[in-house]
Amino acid sequence: MTKRHSFNTNGLYAITPDIADTDLLITKVEAALQGGTSMLQYRNKQANHKLQTEQARAILPLCRQYQVPLIINDSVKLCLTLNADGVHLGADDGNLAEVRARLGKDKILGASCYNRFDLAKQAHQAGVDYVAFGACFASSTKPNAPVADLSLFAKAQNELQIPAVAIGGITLQNAPLVIQAGASAIAVINAIFNVDDVKSTCSQFSKLFI
């Protein structure tokens, strides 16, 4: 598949935490961007549509400033309304081929494939730009998530030749394991946003890819 974008699929993929306070969220997001985040996903499972729209709209100019793609979790409608850079979907969040058609060729489309390579193959055929495997390690965000074998990353590299993102319980200590296994990027929530110094922590994660 030809690559449609110039976005950087290597590095730290920050995913926002469930924070209702938009000002606090913006402060944390800017620190993450200053720390070298290469992609940012807006995700707030506890917010209603109004708050999600408000928060994503506030984050978008920051992402533009730092030239980092803003991916919207689950909502194609919100992505198109704000003209964000793309959407990330779970297995039950919509037909990927239909979403690809709605987004057009210039938006980024990512898909959660959990611990299943068959889902990754289907997602690839539907036209996604990257797949995500996880949970790679025990995750407090999704404690009951199935564990994804790290061999999936090399398999995706060899057979699909699209970026594979690692997610689930990733810390500074275990991140090198998934990078060595072939993950193009590491998606992190708690280990970057639940710390005192978000910028410094993101910088440490980003340097793992140098």
C-alpha positions in Angstrom: 0.0 0.0 0.0 1.3 3.5 -0.8 1.8 5.7 2.1 -0.5 8.7 2.1 1.0 10.8 4.8 4.2 12.3 5.9 3.4 11.8 9.6 6.0 10.2 11.9 4.9 6.7 12.9 8.0 6.2 15.0 8.2 7.2 18.6 5.9 8.2 21.4 2.2 8.1 20.7 0.6 9.9 23.6 -3.1 9.1 24.5 -4.9 11.6 26.7 -6.3 10.5 30.1 -9.9 10.9 31.3 -9.6 14.5 32.6 -12.7 16.6 32.9 -10.7 19.8 33.5 -9.9 21.1 30.0 -7.3 23.6 31.2 -5.4 20.9 33.1 -5.6 18.6 30.1 -4.2 21.3 27.8 -1.4 22.0 30.2 -0.5 18.3 30.2 -0.9 17.9 26.5 1.4 20.9 25.8 4.0 19.4 28.1 3.8 16.1 26.2 4.2 17.8 22.9 7.2 19.8 24.2 8.7 16.4 25.3 8.8 15.1 21.8 5.5 13.2 21.3 5.2 12.2 17.7 1.5 11.5 17.6 -1.3 12.4 20.0 -4.7 10.7 20.4 -7.5 12.5 22.1 -9.4 9.9 24.1 -11.8 10.7 27.0 -14.2 7.8 27.7 -15.9 9.6 30.5 -16.7 12.8 28.7 -20.0 13.5 26.9 -20.0 14.7 23.3 -20.0 18.4 24.2 -16.9 18.1 26.5 -15.1 15.9 23.9 -15.7 18.5 21.3 -14.5 21.3 23.5 -11.4 19.4 24.6 -10.4 18.2 21.1 -11.0 21.7 19.7 -8.7 23.1 22.3 -6.0 20.5 21.7 -6.0 20.8 17.9 -4.1 24.2 17.6 -1.4 22.9 20.0 -0.9 19.9 17.8 -0.7 22.2 14.7 1.8 24.4 16.5 4.1 21.4 17.3 3.4 19.7 13.9 2.1 16.6 15.6 -1.0 14.7 14.1 -4.1 14.8 16.3 -6.0 11.4 16.2 -9.5 11.2 17.6 -10.5 8.1 19.4 -13.6 6.4 18.1 -15.4 9.4 16.6 -15.2 9.8 12.8 -17.8 12.6 13.1 -15.7 14.6 15.6 -12.6 14.1 13.4 -14.4 15.5 10.4 -16.1 18.3 12.3 -12.8 19.6 13.6 -10.7 18.6 10.6 -8.4 16.6 12.9 -5.7 14.4 11.3 -7.3 11.0 11.8 -9.3 8.5 13.8 -8.4 5.4 15.8 -11.1 2.7 16.0 -11.6 -0.4 18.1 -13.0 -3.6 16.8 -16.6 -2.6 17.5 -16.3 1.1 16.5 -17.2 0.8 12.8 -16.5 -0.8 9.5 -12.9 0.2 8.6 -13.4 0.2 4.9 -16.4 2.4 5.2 -14.6 4.7 7.6 -11.6 4.9 5.2 -14.0 6.0 2.4 -15.6 8.6 4.7 -12.3 10.0 5.8 -10.8 10.1 2.4 -7.2 9.2 1.6 -5.5 12.1 3.4 -6.6 11.3 7.0 -4.8 8.8 9.2 -6.8 5.7 10.2 -5.6 3.4 12.9 -7.2 0.2 14.3 -6.9 -1.7 17.6 -6.2 -5.4 16.8 -5.6 -6.5 20.4 -3.7 -9.8 20.3 -5.1 -10.9 16.9 -3.1 -10.9 13.7 -6.2 -11.8 11.7 -7.7 -8.5 12.7 -4.5 -6.7 11.6 -4.7 -8.4 8.2 -8.3 -7.4 7.8 -7.5 -3.8 8.9 -4.6 -3.7 6.4 -6.9 -4.8 3.6 -9.4 -2.1 4.7 -6.8 0.6 4.2 -5.6 1.5 7.7 -2.3 3.4 8.1 -1.3 1.6 11.3 -2.4 -1.2 13.6 -2.1 -1.4 17.4 -1.5 -4.5 19.4 -2.0 -4.8 23.2 -2.1 -5.1 26.0 1.6 -5.8 25.9 1.8 -5.7 29.7 -0.7 -5.5 32.5 -2.7 -2.3 32.1 -4.5 -0.3 34.7 -6.5 1.4 31.9 -7.8 -1.9 30.7 -7.1 -4.5 33.4 -9.0 -7.3 31.6 -7.4 -6.8 28.2 -6.0 -9.9 26.5 -2.2 -10.1 26.5 -0.6 -9.5 23.1 2.5 -11.6 22.3 5.4 -9.4 21.3 6.1 -11.5 18.2 3.1 -9.8 16.6 5.2 -6.7 15.9 7.8 -8.5 13.8 5.0 -10.4 12.0 3.3 -7.1 11.1 6.6 -5.6 9.9 7.3 -8.6 7.7 3.9 -9.5 6.4 1.9 -6.2 6.4 4.7 -3.6 6.1 2.6 -1.0 7.9 3.5 0.5 11.3 2.5 -1.5 14.4 1.9 0.4 17.6 2.3 -1.2 21.1 -0.1 -0.3 23.8 -1.0 -1.5 27.3 1.0 -1.1 30.5 4.1 0.4 28.8 6.6 2.1 31.1 10.1 3.4 30.7 11.4 0.1 32.0 9.6 -2.2 29.6 9.3 0.0 26.6 12.7 -1.2 25.2 11.3 -4.7 25.0 8.5 -3.7 22.6 10.8 -1.5 20.5 13.3 -4.3 20.1 10.4 -6.6 19.2 9.6 -4.3 16.2 7.0 -1.9 17.4 7.1 1.4 15.4 5.6 3.4 18.2 4.5 3.0 21.8 1.1 4.3 23.0 1.2 5.5 26.5 -1.4 7.1 28.9 -0.7 6.7 32.6 3.1 6.5 32.5 3.3 10.0 30.9 0.3 11.8 32.2 0.2 10.5 35.8 3.6 11.9 36.6 4.9 15.2 38.1 7.0 16.1 35.1 5.2 15.2 31.9 7.6 16.9 29.5 10.7 15.2 31.0 9.1 11.8 31.0 7.9 12.2 27.4 11.5 13.2 26.5 12.8 10.0 28.1 10.4 7.9 26.1 11.2 9.7 22.9 14.9 9.2 23.3 14.3 5.4 23.3 13.8 5.7 19.6 17.1 7.5 18.8 
